Amino acid sequence: MTSRAVDRPPCVQVQGLVHGYGEGTRRQTVLDGVDLEVARGECVALMGRSGSGKSTLLNLISGIDLPASGRILIDGQDLTAMDETRRTLFRRRHIGFVYQFFNLLPTLTVRENVQLSLELNGLPLGRADELLEAVMLQDKRHRYPDQLSGGEQQRVAIARALAHDPLLVLADEPTGNLDEDSGARILELLERLVRGAGHTMILVTHDRETAALADRVLILRQGRLEADRHFPAAPSRGMDSGPP
């Protein structure tokens, strides 16, 4: 599965990815020759059964883990050829994460959580206030994560993920820990902020309503990706938003 939206250069290229866990004869292959290409500005949803390797694939694309074999290129840069220090710097500068369980630092205020991404990249800290206003949390910038609802914490996490204007946004079950109403608001926010800025996004989800945000839905089954035949083919909404 290497198809991508036309008329845009690739942002993500995954080639022959193999990965597993365990040792020797007890080793279990999770990803078995995965190929994937995602265009700039495109949103792709990954679905599959629990344990199928969706989060594993996301971690490999981010450079957090390395595959047993295969290549991962982000904007033409081969993550699998980098050492750990270079991968960390690349991830910090070019990738934004939105996690199911928010992963906010409990000892930092809302504003400080967003500023951390800016500080690590040497960017003006004032951008944190702009983003908190965009996610409608400017009035809670001095609070701590445990003083916020789940939906509010996820809004902070989105602001943090977008703070350094990343090339690629990776969202792992961003509504999986939220009630239906909060989840719907988070999807609206991702739609507005991620697409509005022309970011590329790979979204892991088990929920078809969440997957409907994407231009394409792919199913991870038996270690490989295949198109979701139940998802209607449609022109990519991401191709008309944001700069190339």
C-alpha positions in Angstrom: 0.0 0.0 0.0 2.0 3.0 -1.3 -0.7 5.1 -2.8 -0.9 8.8 -1.7 -2.7 11.9 -2.5 -1.6 13.3 -5.9 0.1 16.6 -6.7 1.9 16.7 -3.3 5.4 15.5 -2.4 5.5 12.7 0.2 6.0 13.6 3.8 6.2 10.1 5.2 7.6 7.1 3.3 7.7 3.6 5.0 9.4 0.9 3.0 9.4 -2.8 3.8 9.0 -2.3 7.6 9.5 -5.4 9.7 9.3 -5.4 13.5 8.5 -7.9 16.3 9.0 -8.7 19.9 10.6 -11.6 21.8 13.7 -13.6 21.2 14.7 -16.6 19.1 11.9 -19.0 18.3 9.6 -17.1 20.7 9.8 -13.9 18.6 6.4 -12.6 17.4 6.3 -10.5 14.2 4.0 -7.6 14.5 4.7 -5.7 11.3 5.6 -7.8 8.3 6.7 -5.8 5.3 4.7 -2.6 5.9 4.7 0.0 3.1 3.1 3.4 3.5 3.3 6.8 1.8 1.6 9.9 3.1 1.6 13.1 1.2 2.2 16.6 2.7 -1.0 17.9 4.1 -2.7 14.6 4.1 -4.4 12.9 7.0 -4.4 9.1 7.2 -6.2 7.1 9.9 -4.8 3.7 11.0 -7.3 1.2 12.3 -7.0 -2.5 13.4 -7.7 -4.8 16.2 -6.2 -4.3 19.6 -2.6 -5.6 19.5 -2.4 -5.4 15.7 0.6 -3.0 16.0 -0.9 0.4 15.3 0.9 2.2 18.2 4.1 0.2 17.4 4.0 1.6 13.8 3.4 5.1 15.1 6.4 4.8 17.5 8.6 3.6 14.6 7.5 6.4 12.3 8.4 8.9 15.1 11.8 7.4 15.5 11.2 6.4 19.2 11.9 2.8 18.2 13.9 1.3 15.3 12.6 -1.5 13.1 14.2 -4.9 12.7 14.4 -4.0 9.0 13.1 -1.5 6.5 13.3 2.3 6.1 11.4 5.3 7.4 11.8 8.6 5.7 10.3 11.8 6.9 10.6 14.7 4.4 13.3 12.7 2.7 15.3 12.2 5.9 16.0 8.6 6.7 15.3 8.1 10.4 16.6 4.5 10.3 20.1 5.8 9.3 20.3 8.3 12.2 21.8 7.6 15.6 19.7 8.1 18.7 20.8 11.7 19.3 20.0 12.8 15.7 16.6 11.0 15.8 15.7 12.7 19.1 16.6 16.2 17.7 14.7 15.4 14.5 11.6 14.3 16.4 11.8 17.3 18.7 11.9 19.8 15.7 9.6 18.2 13.2 7.1 15.9 14.9 4.2 16.7 17.3 2.5 14.0 19.4 -1.1 13.8 20.8 -1.5 10.8 23.2 -4.6 9.1 24.5 -3.5 9.8 28.1 -2.3 13.3 27.4 1.3 12.9 28.8 1.3 16.3 30.4 4.0 17.1 33.0 2.1 17.3 36.3 4.5 19.7 38.0 4.2 22.3 35.2 1.3 24.7 34.6 -0.7 24.5 31.4 1.3 27.4 29.9 4.6 25.8 31.0 3.7 22.5 29.4 3.2 24.3 26.0 6.2 26.4 26.5 8.4 23.4 27.1 8.2 22.4 23.4 9.0 26.0 22.4 12.0 26.2 24.8 13.5 22.9 23.5 13.4 24.3 20.0 14.6 27.8 20.8 11.4 29.4 19.8 9.6 32.5 21.3 7.7 31.4 24.4 4.9 33.9 23.7 3.5 31.5 21.1 2.2 29.4 23.9 -0.4 32.1 24.7 -1.5 32.2 21.0 -2.1 28.5 21.0 -3.9 28.4 24.4 -6.2 31.0 23.0 -6.7 28.9 19.9 -7.7 25.9 22.1 -9.8 28.2 24.3 -7.8 27.7 27.5 -6.1 31.0 27.9 -8.0 31.7 31.1 -6.6 28.4 32.6 -2.9 28.9 31.6 -1.8 29.1 35.3 -3.5 25.9 36.4 -2.0 22.4 36.6 -3.1 19.4 34.6 -4.8 17.7 37.6 -7.0 20.8 37.9 -8.4 20.3 34.4 -11.0 17.9 32.9 -9.9 15.2 30.5 -11.0 17.2 27.5 -9.2 20.3 28.7 -6.0 18.3 29.2 -6.2 16.9 25.7 -6.7 20.5 24.4 -3.4 21.4 26.2 -1.8 18.4 24.6 -2.9 19.5 21.1 -1.5 23.0 21.8 1.8 21.5 22.9 2.0 19.2 19.9 1.5 22.1 17.5 3.6 24.7 19.4 6.7 24.2 17.2 4.8 24.1 13.9 5.7 20.4 13.2 5.9 18.9 9.8 4.1 15.8 11.0 1.5 15.3 13.7 1.1 11.8 15.2 -2.1 11.2 17.2 -2.5 7.9 19.1 -6.2 7.4 20.1 -6.7 11.1 20.9 -10.3 10.7 21.9 -9.9 7.2 23.5 -9.9 8.5 27.1 -12.7 11.0 26.7 -16.5 11.0 26.9 -18.5 11.3 23.6 -19.0 15.1 23.9 -15.4 15.9 24.8 -14.2 13.6 22.0 -16.3 15.4 19.5 -14.9 18.7 20.5 -11.3 17.4 20.3 -12.0 16.1 16.7 -13.4 19.6 15.8 -10.2 21.1 17.2 -7.9 18.8 15.3 -9.8 19.4 12.1 -9.5 23.2 12.5 -6.0 23.5 13.8 -4.2 20.6 12.0 -5.8 21.0 8.6 -5.9 24.8 8.9 -2.1 24.9 9.2 -1.6 22.3 6.5 0.1 19.8 8.8 0.4 16.1 7.8 -1.3 13.8 10.3 -1.3 10.1 11.0 -4.1 9.2 13.4 -4.5 5.9 15.2 -8.0 5.1 16.3 -10.5 2.3 16.8 -13.5 4.6 16.3 -15.0 5.1 12.8 -16.3 8.5 13.7 -12.8 9.6 14.5 -11.4 7.9 11.4 -13.9 9.9 9.3 -11.6 12.9 9.9 -9.1 11.4 7.6 -8.6 11.5 3.8 -7.8 7.8 3.8 -8.4 4.9 6.3 -6.0 2.0 6.3 -6.4 -1.2 8.2 -3.5 -3.0 9.9 -4.2 -6.7 9.5 -1.8 -9.6 9.9 1.2 -7.3 9.9 0.3 -5.4 6.8 -1.6 -2.3 5.7 -4.6 -2.4 3.4 -7.2 0.1 2.3 -10.4 0.1 4.2 -12.9 -1.0 1.6 -15.8 0.3 3.7 -14.4 3.8 3.8 -15.7 5.9 0.8 -13.0 7.2 -1.5 -13.1 10.9 -1.5 -11.0 13.8 -2.7 -8.4 14.7 -0.1 -9.6 17.6 2.0 -6.1 18.2 3.1 -4.8 19.0 -0.4 -6.6 22.4 -0.4 -5.5 23.6 3.0 -2.3 25.3 4.0 0.9 25.8 2.0 2.6 23.0 0.1 
